[in-house]
């Protein structure tokens, strides 16, 4: 198995998940390459301390350019606040390294376009992070839709919900400030998760009407004083897509304030002959709709572990977040090595651009209180 040396810029929550996934690479069957974490960069030296338990890491730095000078490193995973995406992604590409980029792939539409220009110029292999479609449930949704069981499409619903911001005393962080998260707010934070699967199924909005909410306008800062919380907390996008001889409503929801929803990703697709829905709230349950004579019914199926890439894990076990995140990284390295074939691949820069075009139109819709065509 060929080894690929990897660096991480941004060693926080998602950086640690990536390091953990690399250390469990033996779970894959027939994987052509093995990522080896060699270098980590974070502004906070305390964050770097955790990585000292990873035996393969030989470089610890607080300066991204120092990591990028390391000629050993072939691929860099970057997980930093959105306002740093363009600068760091372009630096990675200019250094001649391939990139695993966190969503939303730039703080805004202009930034995303600038990054894509650099991707094309550099000819490096680049994909955008979006892990939830790699769970077995979403993969079954894709299989169902592509089997033509839906009939004439009636409606699509997709979304991603959090509930932790219901707590008004939760301290502010960069995701709640336009300067760091971007004007798109929650759409930048959660949006790629909600649109990845619809886009992959060919459901591209032709128009959008946006309901955006900034509900909690102040949160306590690190010093205890109240700070302005100026991003959108919740976003509901009422879109239309074109299918054959009719248009179809597609609702995309991204919410940080969704009571009882810890980390809920869902999709529902309904047609004249059948339908399918899945939610991480019931992580091993797939719902399908069928018509038999005059009887119409939803039925559920228990799912096992099978995802995109084959693993040693028994089919009767249940997957979780670390598994879908590792599957996403596995798909990245398998595709980079030319061995993924027709299997589900990571979100592309072009799909990230489509998401930014949608979110930019949603901002205009909110400002002007009208439907905006795409």
Beta strands, then each sheet from edge to edge (+ up, - down):
strand 1: 2-9
strand 2: 33-41
strand 3: 59-61
strand 4: 75-78
strand 5: 98-101
strand 6: 126-128
strand 7: 153-161
strand 8: 205-213
strand 9: 218-220
strand 10: 226-228
strand 11: 234-243
strand 12: 246-255
strand 13: 264-271
strand 14: 274-279
strand 15: 285-292
strand 16: 295-302
strand 17: 372-373
sheet 1: 3+ 2+ 1+ 4+ 5+ 6+
sheet 2: 16+ 15- 14+ 13- 7+ 12+ 11- 8+ 17-
sheet 3: 9+ 10-
end
